[in-house]
Amino acid sequence: MALKLFSKAKNTEARAAVMAPTAQVDASASIGDIIKSSEPLLIKFFGRGVDGVSEVVTIKTALHAPAIWCAVNFPSRIMASLPIKAYKIAETGRKAITGDHVSLVLNEATNDETNVFKTLYGFWINYFSAGRGLAFVDKNDRGEVTNLWPLEPSKTTVQRRTGKPNTIIRAI
């Protein structure tokens, strides 16, 4: 049979089925059991041990893989280096705010301990790896934003009590 890649003619070649159409598949059998029974070395090739998973993959261990680290690190660095504009809603639409506490905190000093890039970089690393980036907004008595503190998503629980969100941070 000649190989015709872009032919409009339908392929009429008959091939043997991998599995008989009437064969029963046990729904309770895991793929590991099926592969183990057919070829024990194949399961090891795909990173599973004889008794199941040989290593637990967490965010920390996944970030040790160069491809995962680059996929998280590159967009995090780009997003952290971009300037952030704060807007105020006016009657004519939105207007950019300059010189306000919010724009100063977002672009010049997020808090007393770290610079803006480090805070936003940590936020975006958590966003791209854990699925969410969190920051605690610190306000003074007048309600003005004074600091942003990065939070670790795995150690933070947000609960809503009496209509206001409460943030509970678990210590190590």
N, C-alpha and C positions, 0 to 999 in steps of 0.2 A: 504494500500500500504506500503510495507516495505521500509525502508530508506537504500538506497545503495549509499554511497558517491562516491565510486571509480568504479562504474559500467560503462561498455561500452554501455549498453542499453540506448537508447534515452528516455527521459521523454515524455510520451504520455498523461500526465494529461492535461485536458483542463480547463482553468480558465476564468472567466468573465473579460472582458476588463474594465479598470478603466474608460475609456472614449470611447464612441461610435466612430468608425472610421469615420463616416460621420459628426461628430459634428464640428461645425465651431468655431474657436478660434479667438477672437478679438485681432488683433495685437497691437492695441492702448492701451489695458488694461495693466496696470503694475501689477507686481507680488504682490505688496502691496494691490492693489484693489481686486485681486482674493483672497488673504489670508484673507483680512479684511471681505470680504463678507462671507467667509466660517467659519472662527473662529477668532473672535476679539482678544482672549487671545494669540493665536499662534503668531501673529505679534509682540506683546509685549515681548514674550519669546525670540525672535530672535533680540531684541534690537531696534525695531523701535517703535516710538510713534504712536498715533492715526492719526496724520496729516503728517506722514512721518518719516524722520530721527529725532531721539530725541537728538543725539549728533554728532557733526562734528568730524571726526577722522582726526587728523593731525599727522605729524611725532612726534611732542612733546607729544601729548596725547597717541599715540600708544606705545611710549617708556615707558609709565607708566605701561604697562602690563608686568608682570614678564617674560613671555615667549618671547615676542618681545625684551625686554631689554637684556635677556640672549643671544638671537640669534644674536644681534648686538654687544653686549659688549665682548663676549668671543673671536670671531675672531679678533675684533679690538685690544684687548690687545695682542693677540699672534702676529699679524702682526706688531704692533708698537714695540714690543720687539726684533724683528729679526734684525740682522745687514743688512745694505744695501751696496752692492758693486757697485762702479762706474767703468765702463769699457771704454776703448779707443780702437777704431778700428785701427789695424795695418795691415801691409801687410801679416803677418802670421796668422792673425785672431784677436780675441779680447784679450786684456790684462787688468787685474785688475789694477786700479789706487790706489795707497796708498800715503798719505801725500799731495794730491792735495786739492785745496779749495773745490771742490765738495764733495769729500769723507769726509773731515772734517765737512762740514755743514750737511751732511746726517747722520753722526754717532756720532758727538760730541757736536755741538752747532748749532741748526738751526737758532736761532736769539738771541738777547740780553735779551729777556723777558721770554722765556720759554726754557725748555730742549727738547731734541730730542724726548723722549717718549711722552710727552704731545702734541707736534706738530703732530707727526705721529698718535697718538691715536685719536686726533680730526679729522685728515684727514680720517682715516679708519671708524670712527663713521659716518661721513658724507657720505662716500662711501657706507656703508652697509645700511644706513637709507634713505638718499636722492637720492642715485644712483650715486653720483659723489663726489669726494673729490678734493678740489682745494687748491693750494698754489701759492702765488706770489713769483717769483724768483727775488731777489734783486741782482743787479750786480754793481761792481765798474766801474771806467772809463776804466780799461783795459779789461773789459768783464768777469772778474772772479766772480763766484758766491760767495756772501758774506752772504746772509740771505735767509731763507725761511719763509714766513709769511702765516699762515693758513687763508683761506677765507671761509666765510659762503656762501654755494651755493645759498641759497634763496635770498641773497642780492648782488649777483654778476652776471653781464652780460658780456659776452665776445663778442666783435664785431670785424670784420676785416675791416680795412681801409688802403688803399694803400698797400695791400699785407702783412701788419703786424697786428697781433692781438692786439687790445686795450682792456684792462680790465677796466670796469666801476664798481666801488663799490658804492652801495647805502648806505648812512648812515642811522642809525636808526632814 
